[in-house]
Amino acid sequence: MKSLLVVLIAFCAGASAAHAQSLQFDMTGEIFQGTCDWVVGDGDKKVLFDPIDVSIFPAAGGAGFKTFTLGLRNCTPDLTSATFVFSGTSDANDVLRFANNGTAGGVAVELQASDGSTIAADGSDSSRTVPVTSGNAAIQLRAGYWRVGARPLTSGTVSSVALVSVSYN
């Protein structure tokens, strides 16, 4: 019994000599909403209008429309739709049209959805939602010259900029 007592005392003495330590560790991660990639070339899209003669330009409305597509690919699987929101500088006399920064007078730029509805430069009707299917989404658009009111139409260059941002659902 004496040997058991010695072993027990030795064990307790060893336990009292143990040192306590603590350690702090970081845990990090990221939570993000799904996204897509622009289709190659769509990040810096240029729509080039064909030249149009002043004499054949309509008295009102648009001419010289060009059809183009803005596309997304590699969308994460949880996305069901993408909303494209357009903005830009409105023409001083026609807030629905994008201002011409070129030298031609009496003209602005009209941006339309594929159904022919105007995508307004002033933001009043500037978003369109399209489905994401098989990881891809695309919006069909067209843009062209737009005669602005009764201002005289003069020859020169036409240049305008529209900004598009995309939100995902």
Secondary structure, 3 states (H helix, E strand, C coil): CHHHHHHHHHHHHHHHCCCCCCCCCCCCCCCCCCCCEECCCHHHCCCCCCCCCHHHCCCCEEEEEEEEEEEEECCCCCCCEEEEEEEECEECCEEEEECCCCCCECEEEEEEECCCCECCCCCCCCEEEEECECCEEEEEEEEEEEECCCCCCECCCCCCCEEEEEEEC
